[in-house]
Amino acid sequence: MTTDRDKSRQDEPLAGEHEPSTAGSSGLRENILLLSGVGLVLLAVAMALSNILA
């Protein structure tokens, strides 16, 4: 019986599992995503209003 030392067949850990995220960086990322989503909604409303009023 031989032992297989090839580790390439094992599952690779996901990118998020390599290093734990700190509380500050994840909170900032969530705030940026929230602000960008609100900005996109405001842009869509502004474009719709400009089409209606033109």
Secondary structure, DSSP 8 states (H G I E B T S, - for coil): -------TTS----GGGSS---HHHHHHHHHHHHHHHHHHHHHHHHHHHHHHH-
